[in-house]
Amino acid sequence: MKIEYWNMKGWESVSKLTRVENWLGNNDEDIFRRFTKANQELRYCNGCHYEFEFESDKVKYSQWYDSLTEQVKKDMFYFNKGETS
């Protein structure tokens, strides 16, 4: 799955695409968990974040994330578990 890394350097006022990475996993869920965890690790780095390159992957991620329970979402956010169980 193609993942874009966006970064804001110095005094720039907007994030810019820095690189595109090809993430592999046993299945989409593995990549979605990694994606969530990676973005959580960047949550205090202004302007830095990951995005999916393709809209179809964004849709699949949104559907997966929406299917999680509120407790799992909370655990992923506060404890940076990046896992669903």
N, C-alpha and C positions, 0 to 999 in steps of 0.2 A: 504494500500500500504506500503510495507517495504522500509524504508529509512535508509541509513547508515550515521552515523556521524563520520567523519574523523578528527583527531586532531594531531597536532605536539606539543609535550611537551618538555620544556626545550631546550636543544641544539641538539635535534634530527634533522636529515637532511631530514626526510621523514615523511609524514603523516601516521598514523596508524588508522585502524578501531577501534573505541572506543566503539560504541554501535550500535544496530539496533533497530529502533523504528517502531511501526505500526501506521501510520497516517491514520485517517479516515476523510471523508468529504462527502458532499451530492453527489458529483460526482468527476471525475478525475480533472476537472478544478479547483475545490476548493483546491485540494492537490497540483496541479501544481503552483497555485498562492502562496500558503503557502511555497512551496519549493523555489520558486524564491525569495520571500521576506526573508526567512531565510538565503539563501546564500548571498543575498545583505547585510544583517546585519553583516555577517562574512567577508566581502570583505577586511577588513584591518587586520584581524587576520591571520597572515601567517600560512598556512598549515591547517587551519580549514575550513571544507566545508561539505555539505551534498551531497550524491549520491543516486541514486536509486539502490536497491539491484538487481533487475531483468532487464535484457536487454530489455524485452518487454515494461517495463515502461519507460526506457530511450528513446526508439523509440517513444512511444506515447507523451512523454514530448517534444521531438524535433519537432514532427509534430505540436503540439499545439503551441509551441513558434514560429515556423516559420510562422504560420498562423496569428500572431499578426501584426498589423500595426507598422511601424517604430515609430510613435508617442507614441503608447502604450508602446513599448519597452523602449523608451527614458524616459517616465514618470516613469516606473517601476525602471529603473536604477538610475535616478537622484533624484527622490522623494520617492523612496522605497514604492510605492503604492501597489505593488503586486496584482493589480487588472486589469481587462481588460476593464472596462467601465468608 
